[in-house]
Amino acid sequence: MKLPEGPKATSWLENIQFKTDPFGYMDAMGKRYGDIFTIMSGSTPVVIVSNPQGIKEIFTNAKEITAAGELNKTTTPVMGENNGLLQIDGLPHKHRRKLLMPPFHGERMRVHGQRICALTEKIMNEQAIGKPFLAFPTMQVITLHVILEVLFGLHEGERYKQIAQLLFSGLSFLRSPIARIVFSFPNLQQDLGRWSPWGYYLNLRRQFDQLVYTEINERRKQRDSFGTDVLSQLVFAQDETGESLTNPDVRDLLPSFLIAGRNTEASAIAWALYWIHKKPAVHDRLLQELDSLGECPDPISIVELPYLSAVCNEVLRINPIQVVTFPRRVESPIQLMGYQLSPGTILRASIYLTHQREDLYPEPKEFKPERFLERQFSCYEFLPFGGGARRCPGEAFGLFEMKLVLATILSRYQLALADRRPERPMRLGINFPPARGLKMVMVGQRQHLAKPQQFLANSA
């Protein structure tokens, strides 16, 4: 076996650097070793690839390179112990992945879009004029409400509040330093009561499961009022054998949206607000495009705007929501980019380094949405949601939500950066939101548009 070059041994210092500053670590590795290199994880070689042709081979050679669910077993305590999407393979994975990708088109898409806009406006109206606020936590509130109301069909009430609070507490724990330590060392994952870190997390999860199972059982009794939200679709869905999904099956599919969606979407929208307000030319051009649709545009018209799409793509390029893709494993001897790789070798595409390639993206550190209007990139050159069998199933809805939240904020409010210092990414689980939370100021509402109360009434 001839492995690509890389650090001879991963030192404790390199481990800390990768966990605390993965972008900086990847920059250093890419500069030193090029677009393919090896990092040792114990005795297992992990080959990192940022070459589009190499990435294509990884994603398409499903026979000799597998995206085995067992490689994601560290996510089991969060993503589900029975049939979480990251832990299953083959036909079950393919079928259940489709269940999380319901068609968003026509009237359903329009209704969901109107609700996203209304929720965004409702929460933004709570910001006091002239008073600074942190954009990232505010976007987390918006994305949480979108998940609960639009994707899972929950509405204001006691259960809604309980689930929202449990999600807030659980996600706050998962992004804490103590959680990173506990998840890194399985020996620490012992239930010593609710005051111990692991016991506290398990207690939250048990409460969440109880509420979710109650909701699922109520939905099963209401087949005649079958909803269009994702949860209702799952409750009455069938598995790959034609059998109805069990309650645990449904529950284990939810974290793909509940956990990943909230921070991922909030981080992407916060970075978009940062770049748009940091670049006046981008801000002005985007407003001109949005205003061309009139005062109360149809959501479908918004998501089809070319410059808005280019801005969102550039945000996901320069501030990717993940550093690397989920792992793949070599199952039989293969040749990749001139190297002979043996079975057991782990392969991961570097999303970050691919998006930083100067041959694809000249001046990669500069925010230039125009590059996505001038050229169409392949799924091996631009891969913010991963690729192949493990590509994020929520990609379409994520972009849909990102565009509508941004369009609502920019069209109806005048915001400004309260801190002109450059924002840096901060690690938050697998996401990288602005380190300081992105402090902004609500300057005021754009006066030429319809009154917010009228818009909310029309969109509810």
N, C-alpha and C positions, 0 to 999 in steps of 0.2 A: 504494500500500500504506500502510495506517495501522497502525503497530505500537503495542502498549501502551507506556506510559511505562516508563522504567528508567534506570539510570545511562547517561549519554551515551557514555562509553567505559569499558571495564573496565580499571582501572588495575592495575599490578603489585601494589599493596597489597591491592586487592580480590581478586585471584587468590590471594594468599597467605592471606587471611582465609577464602575459600571452602574452600581445601584443608586449612587447619588447624582452622577452627571453622565448619564448614558450617551447624550449627544456629544459631549466633549470626548468621551472615551472612544466612541465610534469615529469621530473626526481624526483622532490620533492614530487609531488602528488603520483607517483607510489611507491616511497620508503615508504611513510607514509601509503597509503591505499591499496596497492596491485594492482591486475589486473582488478578491477572494482571499480569505485568510482563516486560520484555525485557532480556536480558543479551546483549551482543555477544561472540561467540567469533570473534575475527578480524573478517572481514567478514560472517560468518553470524549472523543474529539467532536467538537461542534464547529462545522464549517459555515462561515458567514459569507453570503454572496450578494453583491450589488451590481453585477453585470446583467443587463436585461436578457441576453441569450441564455445565460446560466439559470436565471430565474425561470425562464420559460421551460427549460428542461426539468427543473424541480417541480413545477406546477403541473406539467403535462405527462410526465413519466410515472403514471400511477401504478404501474406494474412493479417496477423495481424501486420506487420511492413512495412510501406510504405515509399518510397523515394519521398515524395510529392514535386512537383516543387515549390509550394508556400513557402516552407522552404528556398528556395534560392532567394527570392525576392530582397534581398539586392544587388544582382549582376545584377539586371535588367538594371540599367543605363549603364553598361558596356557590358553585354553579350547579350542584345537585349530586346526590349519591346514587340515584337509580338510573335515570336516562337523560342526564344533562347533555346538551348538544355537543360539548367539547369532549365528552368521555365515550361516545358511541361511534361506531364505524359502519362502513358498508351500506347496505340497503336501509337499515333503521335510521342511520344518520342522514342519508339522502332524502328519505321520506319526511322525517321530522323537520329537517331544514326547510322543506317546502311549506310545512305548516306554519312556519314563522315568517313566511314571505307571501301573505295574502295579497291578491291583486288590489292595487290602489289606483283606481281609475274612475272616470265618470262621476256620478253623483256622490258616491262614497268618498272619493278623493276631495271633492268640493266641500262636503260637510266637515270632514276632518280638518281641512285647511282653514275653514272659517273658524273652527273652534280653537285651533292653534293661534290664530291671529287674535282672537278675543281674549284668550288666556294671557297672551303676551301683553296686550294692552292693559288688562286688568292689573297685572303685577307691576308694570312700569308706571302706572298711575299712582302707585303707592310711594314713589320716590319724590322727595320734597325738592322743589325748585331751588337751585342755588346751593344745595347741600350735597357734599360728596357721598358717593356710595360705591361699594365694591361690586364690579360688574360680574365677576365669576360666580360668587355665591348667589347673586340675583338670577343669573342664567340657570343655576342649579334648581332654584325654586320653580322657574318656568318649565324646565325639562321634566321635573318630577310631576308637576300637574299635568303635563301633556301625556306622560306615561300612564298615570292613573286614570285620567278621564278619556283620552283618545284611544290608547291602545288596550286598556283593560276595562273600559266602560264603567268605572266607578264614579260616583257623584257625591257631592257634599253630604255628610252625615257622620255618625259616630264611627262606623267601620272605616270610612275614608280617612278620618283623622287618625285613627289608630294605626292603619297601615302606613300612612305618610310619616307618622312619628317613628314607627319601628324602622322604616327604611332610612330615615334621617339618622337615627342612632346607630343602626347597623353599618351604614356607609361611612359614618364618622369614625367608627371603630376600625373598619377595614383600611382606612387611609392613615391610621395612627402609627407611630414608630413601634409601639408595643405589638401591634398586629403583625407588622413585617417580621419582627423577631419570632413570634409564635408560629407563623406560617412557614418560616425558614427552618425551624427545628421541630419536627414531628413529636419529639419526646415531651415538648412543652404543651402539647395539645391534650391536656387532661382536665376533666370537669371536676374542679375542686370547689364548686359552689359558685353562685352568681357574682361573688366578689373577686373571683379569679378571672384573668383575662379570657381563657377559653370557656370557662363556665358562663361568663357574662355573654359571650358571643352566642353560645348554644342556647341560652335562655331567650335571647332576642329571636333567634331562628325558630325556636319552638312556638313562640307567640305569633310570629309571622305565618308559620305553616298553619296554625290553628285558624287564623282569620281567613287565609286563602282557601283552605278546605271548606270552611263554612260558606264562603262566596261561591265556590265551585258547586257545592251540593245544591245551593239555591238556584244556580243557573240551570242545573240539570232538571229541576222541577218546573222550569219556565221555558220549555222547548217552543211553545207557541209564540213567545216574545223573543225569539232568537235574535241577538244583537249582531252588529257589524264589526264590533271590536275584536281584537286578537284573542282575548281570553274566551269570549263566547265561541269563537271559531274552534279553539282548542278543546273546549269542554265537549263539543259534539263531533270532534274529529275521530278518525279511525287510524290505527297504526298500519304498518306495512303488511300485516296479516289480515286486515279487515276488522280487527277487534277495536272496540272503543278504547280510547286512552283512559288509563286509571287516574285517580286523583294525584298520586305521586308522579306519574308521567307528566301530567299537566304542570304541576308545581315545578318540576325540574327543568321545564322549558322556559319558565318565566324569567330567571335571572339573566338570560341573554339580552333581554330588554331592560329589566329593572335596574340591574347593577351596571352593566356596560353602557347602556343608553344614557343614563343621567349624567355621569361625569364626562363621558366622551362628547356628547352633544354640547354640554355647557362649556367645556374647554374649547371646542372648535368655534362656538359662537363668540366667546370672550376674545379669542385671538382675532377673529374677524373684526370685532369692534375696535380692537387695538390698532390693527393695520389700517383700517378704513379712516380712522380719525388721526392717525399719524401721517397719512398721505393725503393731503388736500385734493390733489388731482383725482385720486381714486374716489374719494368721497363725493366730489362734485359730479363726476361722470355717472356714478351709481345713482345719485339722486335724480339726475336728469332722466335716466332710463326708467326709474321707478315712477316719476311724476308723469311720464308719457302715457301711463295706463289709466290716469284719472284718479278720482278720490277714493273710490271703493272698488278696487280691481278684483277680478276673479282670481282665486288662489292658483288655478292652473295657469293663468297668464303670467303670474309672478314667477313660478318655478321654471317657466320656459325662457325667461329673459337671459340673453347670451352673456351680458357683462356681469350680471349677478352670479351666474354659473361660473364664470371665469374667476371671479373674486373668491368664491367658496373653494374652488379647486386650488387656487394659489395658497389659500390659508392652510388647506390640508397638505399641501406640498411642503411649505416652509415650516409648519408646526404640526407634523404628523401626530396622530393620536396614538400610534404605537411605534416603537423603534425597530422591531423585527417581527416577522410573521410567526405564527405558531409552528412548532418544530415538525420536521419530517424525518423519517428514518430510512436509511439505505438497507434494502432487504437482500440484494444480491450484488456482486461486484459490478461497478459501473465506472464509466469514465465521464468526468465532468470538467469542462474547461481545461483539458489536458492532464488532469490528475486522476489517478486510479484510487477509487474509494471502496473500502471494504464494508460488508454488512455490519450494521450497528452504528455506523457514522451518522451523526445528527446534522441535518441541513436546515438553515434558516436564511430567508431572504432579508436583507437589511432595507427596510422601507426608507429609513432616514438617509442612508448613504446613496441609495438609488435616486432619491429626490434631490440630492446635492451634487449630482454628476454635472460637470460643466459642459460635457459634450451634448447633454440633453437640455440642460437649463443654464444657459450663460448667465454669469453673475448670480449664482444660486442663493447667495445671502440677501439679495435684493428682492423686495416684494413687487412683482410685476405680473398682474393678472393678464396683461395682453398676450403673454406667451401662450395662454390657452385659447386665444382667439386666432393666433397665427399658425398653430400646429395642433394636430390631434395626436395624443400620446397613446401608445399601446398599454394594455393592462400589465405589461411587464416593465414598463417605464414609469408609470404612474399607478401606484397601488396603495392608496391610503387605507383601504379596508382589507388588505391582505389579498390572497388569491387562491385559485384552485378550490379544492373541497372544503377548505376552512375559511373561505372568504366570508366576511361578516354578512349574515342574512338580513341585518337591519339597514344595509347601505342605502337602499332606495328611500326608505322612510326617513333615515337620518338626514339625507340631503334635502328632502322635502321639508322637514321641520326646520333645518338650519336656514334655508332660504326664506321661509315665511316669517320666522322670528326676526331675522335681520331686516327684512323688508318692512315689517310693522314698526320696528324701533326707528329705523332711519326715516321712514315716511312721516311719522307722527311726532317725533321728538327731536329736539336739538340737544345733543350731548357734546361734551368736550373732555379730553384727558385732563385729569387733575394733577397728574405727575408726568412730566415730560421725559423723565429718565427712561432709558430702554428697559422694556420688560424682558425678564429671563424666564425660561420654563422651569417649573418645579415638578419633581416626580410625585405623583399621586396615584399609587397603585401602578397600573400600566399606562396611565394618562399623564399629560404634562401641561397643566394649565399655567397661566401667568403666576409667577412666584408671589407677587404682592397682591394678588387678587384683582388687579386692574382697577385702580381708583378712577372714577369718572364723576362728572358733575352734570346734573340735569339743568340745562340752561333754560329750557322752556319747551312748550309744545309748538308745533308748526301751525300757525294760525289759519292758514288758507284751507286747511282740511276740515272735514266734517267733525262734529263734536264726538268725542270718544264714547259718551254714553249712548249716542245714537248707533254708533258702529257696533258696540257690544250687544245692544238689543237686536240688531239685525243679524248678528252672527251666532247668537245663542241657539 
